[in-house]
Amino acid sequence: MNDDDAMDLRARNKQATREAIGHAALRLAIELGPSGLAVVRVHDIATAAGVSSRTYNNYFSSRAEAICAFQADQSKRAGDALRSRPADEPLDQALIAAMVELYTDPEPDKAGLRMIMSTPELEGEALKAFSMGEGPLAEAIAARTGTDPERDLFPAVTAAAVAGTVRVAGRHWLAPGNTEPFAAILRRALSCVVPIAPAEGMKDR
């Protein structure tokens, strides 16, 4: 195994540990009911994840952060998701396809998302998680459209609109009696805000 392979393995192991802790934190909070965030303990999360409390503290600074870890990691991949789309695909189609695949494969855990969106502290953490993805997504939009993310508003505004749309689609999906797949809701929501192309002449500025 060369150094690059060793680094990749360490990175994968670290991510696997982070995901295990995040999954354990969310499941415990759900099982404990509406007051789950208040009563779940770091020791319980660490035990459920098969790690020590010290390892837990190396990954997360709060229970809310651990519970929302999946949303944070998912949002950070938004830029890479767009970059993976075919280069000749129109921006609106590429953005919608990339975000639908990212946020619906697999479909969100409905119980977990409902708890996050109904708990102010968790909702705030989730909002921060979504915001973390705006920068990488804006950079990917800028690269795709030939715009300057430092000078042009288009990449950042579009990225922020996408992040907000994902949240709104999630709330709509959780509405009582709604049985529509999240992918269909998200696709429809994104089609309301995703632009076809940057403004004429923007690439030349």
Wavefront OBJ file of the C-alpha trace (Angstrom):
o trace
v 0.000 0.000 0.000
v 1.472 3.364 -1.028
v 1.101 6.624 0.884
v -1.852 7.797 -1.209
v -3.712 4.532 -0.623
v -3.004 4.767 3.100
v -4.337 8.339 3.198
v -7.470 7.305 1.290
v -8.045 4.429 3.689
v -7.645 6.685 6.717
v -10.053 9.202 5.206
v -12.620 6.486 4.511
v -12.255 5.119 8.041
v -12.703 8.583 9.537
v -15.789 9.198 7.444
v -17.219 5.810 8.402
v -16.703 6.625 12.088
v -18.323 10.029 11.655
v -21.309 8.467 9.898
v -21.685 5.784 12.574
v -21.735 8.397 15.338
v -24.177 10.607 13.450
v -26.516 7.707 12.719
v -26.439 6.571 16.357
v -27.145 10.102 17.598
v -30.148 10.535 15.329
v -31.646 7.121 16.060
v -31.298 7.567 19.831
v -32.881 11.021 19.692
v -35.833 9.653 17.696
v -36.299 6.698 20.046
v -36.371 9.009 23.069
v -39.231 11.015 21.603
v -39.893 14.787 21.475
v -37.424 15.483 24.295
v -34.752 13.301 22.682
v -32.212 16.069 22.191
v -32.488 17.110 25.834
v -32.046 13.654 27.309
v -29.678 11.828 24.945
v -26.151 11.731 26.362
v -22.768 11.712 24.675
v -21.872 8.462 26.426
v -25.024 6.805 25.089
v -24.299 7.977 21.543
v -20.699 6.821 21.706
v -21.703 3.428 23.080
v -24.345 2.954 20.377
v -21.760 3.865 17.718
v -19.140 1.521 19.189
v -16.632 4.280 19.979
v -15.335 6.006 23.085
v -16.627 9.341 24.347
v -13.207 10.781 23.549
v -13.541 9.664 19.926
v -17.004 11.214 19.803
v -15.577 14.525 21.004
v -12.935 14.393 18.276
v -15.688 14.486 15.663
v -18.473 16.607 17.135
v -18.732 19.566 19.480
v -22.421 19.135 20.296
v -25.234 16.612 20.165
v -27.100 18.750 17.657
v -24.084 18.712 15.364
v -23.890 14.916 15.579
v -27.608 14.463 14.920
v -27.393 16.686 11.824
v -24.134 15.163 10.572
v -25.742 13.463 7.592
v -27.276 16.740 6.372
v -23.919 18.501 6.771
v -21.989 15.838 4.866
v -24.619 15.697 2.153
v -24.572 19.476 1.644
v -20.784 19.530 1.370
v -21.076 17.201 -1.633
v -23.369 19.555 -3.573
v -20.517 21.060 -5.579
v -19.094 17.665 -6.501
v -22.578 16.472 -7.474
v -22.899 19.282 -10.017
v -19.358 18.783 -11.323
v -20.171 15.122 -11.997
v -22.872 16.034 -14.521
v -22.041 15.999 -18.273
v -20.248 19.188 -19.320
v -22.647 19.876 -22.193
v -25.788 19.526 -20.060
v -27.699 22.831 -19.651
v -27.232 24.399 -16.235
v -30.861 24.069 -15.159
v -31.006 20.393 -16.087
v -27.614 19.665 -14.519
v -28.488 21.389 -11.242
v -31.862 19.704 -10.896
v -30.510 16.255 -11.754
v -27.518 16.643 -9.427
v -29.545 17.879 -6.445
v -32.329 15.318 -6.862
v -29.786 12.500 -6.944
v -27.822 13.908 -4.007
v -30.774 14.499 -1.695
v -33.057 11.594 -2.618
v -30.703 8.629 -3.131
v -31.445 7.319 -0.604
v -34.706 9.054 0.284
v -34.370 11.005 3.548
v -35.281 9.396 6.840
v -38.724 10.920 7.335
v -38.793 10.450 11.110
v -35.338 11.940 11.464
v -36.057 14.898 9.202
v -39.342 15.572 11.002
v -37.552 15.652 14.349
v -34.845 17.966 13.044
v -37.331 20.407 11.506
v -39.562 20.444 14.583
v -36.758 21.073 17.112
v -35.467 24.675 17.029
v -31.913 23.804 18.057
v -31.699 21.035 15.483
v -33.338 23.136 12.780
v -30.716 25.817 13.382
v -27.934 23.241 13.083
v -29.482 21.869 9.888
v -29.679 25.386 8.458
v -25.983 25.802 9.177
v -25.313 22.454 7.518
v -27.172 23.462 4.363
v -25.369 26.810 4.297
v -22.009 25.018 4.369
v -22.799 23.571 0.957
v -23.471 26.928 -0.693
v -19.802 27.842 -1.179
v -18.742 24.632 -2.953
v -21.925 24.679 -5.043
v -21.369 28.309 -6.034
v -17.819 27.451 -7.119
v -19.127 24.572 -9.243
v -21.756 26.834 -10.814
v -19.105 29.454 -11.552
v -16.832 26.874 -13.175
v -19.684 25.556 -15.286
v -20.850 28.984 -16.466
v -17.480 30.718 -16.768
v -18.451 33.323 -14.191
v -16.322 34.823 -11.425
v -17.637 33.875 -7.960
v -15.773 36.838 -6.457
v -17.307 39.439 -8.783
v -20.581 37.992 -10.063
v -23.679 37.468 -7.966
v -25.040 34.674 -10.142
v -23.166 31.664 -8.661
v -23.730 32.567 -5.004
v -27.349 33.636 -5.448
v -28.154 30.474 -7.400
v -26.447 28.267 -4.797
v -28.349 29.982 -1.975
v -31.632 29.571 -3.867
v -30.958 25.865 -4.340
v -30.149 25.366 -0.643
v -33.318 27.174 0.391
v -35.389 25.180 -2.062
v -34.180 21.885 -0.622
v -35.334 22.994 2.830
v -38.742 24.156 1.562
v -39.222 20.899 -0.339
v -38.406 18.976 2.831
v -41.068 20.833 4.819
v -43.633 20.209 2.084
v -42.744 16.505 2.010
v -43.349 16.272 5.765
v -46.803 17.871 5.578
v -49.560 15.634 7.019
v -51.125 13.381 4.426
v -48.450 13.970 1.813
v -47.526 10.665 0.165
v -45.644 12.056 -2.851
v -42.004 10.886 -3.185
v -39.461 13.462 -2.049
v -37.699 13.265 -5.421
v -40.833 14.457 -7.225
v -41.370 17.324 -4.777
v -37.747 18.418 -4.916
v -37.647 18.303 -8.710
v -40.788 20.431 -8.940
v -39.515 22.885 -6.335
v -36.136 23.292 -8.012
v -37.794 23.946 -11.355
v -39.317 27.071 -9.773
v -35.975 28.693 -8.967
v -33.157 27.181 -11.027
v -32.178 29.540 -13.871
v -31.603 28.370 -17.421
v -28.339 30.279 -17.856
v -26.471 33.296 -16.458
v -27.420 36.729 -17.703
v -26.266 37.662 -21.200
v -22.737 39.046 -21.167
v -21.968 37.895 -17.631
v -19.161 35.620 -18.807
v -17.360 38.562 -20.379
v -17.207 40.742 -17.287
l 1 2 3 4 5 6 7 8 9 10 11 12 13 14 15 16 17 18 19 20 21 22 23 24 25 26 27 28 29 30 31 32 33 34 35 36 37 38 39 40 41 42 43 44 45 46 47 48 49 50 51 52 53 54 55 56 57 58 59 60 61 62 63 64 65 66 67 68 69 70 71 72 73 74 75 76 77 78 79 80 81 82 83 84 85 86 87 88 89 90 91 92 93 94 95 96 97 98 99 100 101 102 103 104 105 106 107 108 109 110 111 112 113 114 115 116 117 118 119 120 121 122 123 124 125 126 127 128 129 130 131 132 133 134 135 136 137 138 139 140 141 142 143 144 145 146 147 148 149 150 151 152 153 154 155 156 157 158 159 160 161 162 163 164 165 166 167 168 169 170 171 172 173 174 175 176 177 178 179 180 181 182 183 184 185 186 187 188 189 190 191 192 193 194 195 196 197 198 199 200 201 202 203 204 205
